């Protein structure tokens, strides 16, 4: 508008010295105006470009599949006064049958899907646990105790017998190694060969389970041949775990499929696949698109070392975290949950808690390529566990468990059905 | 002049006699207001309030529980416990709070927290740290024996 008015005024006026200087003056103002306009246009274009760029990122977060949800409540009562509880059948809506096993003195609750020949471990806190690894063979349960004994529990007769001790058949003790209890939530066994027994190992822990050896690169998984009693070691403890530099997010989880061991880390999207026959390993990284704020090294105020536990817990709640990787034998896909980083306080100035932690379901194809991600309608940290079902995945939240010293109630919470591509 | 000096000394004396309040955080102040609303008894006299959370392991739990049961110059103890947990069912002077609410106030520390209230005002607040409970008890007794 100013531009037009200026032009008209100039045409009406006659040429004179004064007019010339006024004209030059107006021309100068006009040029400044044009430049201003151009710079604003340029800024606007830059803004539009950046918005489009962000839109592009958002589009990659858009799910390819249709997700539908069912909320379920499955209750299981375990009697801790008995040594062996036995199995209880759970019939899912899609006719998949799971059996839950619980053992007194064990840190795990077992979920067995006979349909797909797979076993899942659920971390189950019990301060008196003594068994560190279990496996099902022909409906019997093989359990490895902390002292190295391998015990067989018969499903039907409730009889138990000790088969042998792993320390007598191996040099694990000399290497400073011992069987390790399973990491919270992970560890799935699928189509494990008849005579194979896998278990996790660790190096040089003190009596309280506290790590004091800073050594890195030692094996983390053992494969036991039940026939020949030969133990082969695999995996490599990363430096990060040894220094506990990511606090509560320093766990490695293991998934066993046939002769393969798949190890996934808590603190990044790294997945390593080890072929136990050829001893080849392939490492890949699949980060979530929601993983925008990287994990910070865990630290605490050295002046107040007494606050270590609380500082660690706080770091764990706020940091981004990758949950264990799970395999679905029904469709060949893999799943894992990612929890993005979170701020310390909410808009009201109150502290964010583990129940404010967002959860993203990551879907991988059979080659462990990330094919989809979806933000779940629940907020929960770490304790979300996955159970593959025929058309998707079920989520189990042991935090909803109640425990009164003798009996425990476990609750299954959510089933996610993953339908065909949109 | 003499009167002025006397007046100044009286003010100085009354200020020194006033109990030292603890500077609570925003979230802790909200919690204390809610606590006093729930239990009016805490507004009068001296009270120890334990925020009793379950520890990570049995052994630690025993240590914390033993500490809760200790005698603190016979001062009345009140326990703030997570609403969902049946574990604390047989405790006396118990006030339930949803565990999520306690966490929102920053009071979900592994072995619990302790407040000492004098006439509804917080004069001491610490987080329980296992292995350091002896020192904590000394600090608490010092506050409890302080003359009002």
Contacts between the chains, C-beta under 8 A, distances in Angstrom:
chain1	res1	chain2	res2	distance
A	127	B	57	5.4
A	127	B	58	3.7
A	127	B	59	7.5
A	128	B	58	7.5
A	306	B	129	3.9
A	306	B	131	7.6
A	306	B	132	5.3
A	307	B	127	7.2
A	307	B	129	7.1
A	309	B	56	7.3
A	309	B	110	4.7
A	309	B	111	7.9
A	310	B	109	5.0
A	310	B	110	6.1
A	310	B	127	6.8
A	313	B	110	6.7
A	349	B	26	5.6
A	349	B	27	7.1
A	350	B	27	5.8
A	350	B	30	7.7
A	350	B	104	4.3
A	350	B	105	7.0
A	351	B	27	6.3
A	351	B	103	6.4
A	351	B	104	5.5
A	351	B	105	7.0
A	351	B	106	4.9
A	353	B	100	6.1
A	353	B	103	4.0
A	353	B	104	6.4
A	353	B	108	7.3
A	354	B	103	7.5
A	355	B	100	5.8
A	355	B	103	7.7
A	402	B	84	7.3
A	402	B	86	6.9
A	403	B	87	7.9
A	404	B	86	4.8
A	404	B	87	7.3
A	405	B	87	7.2
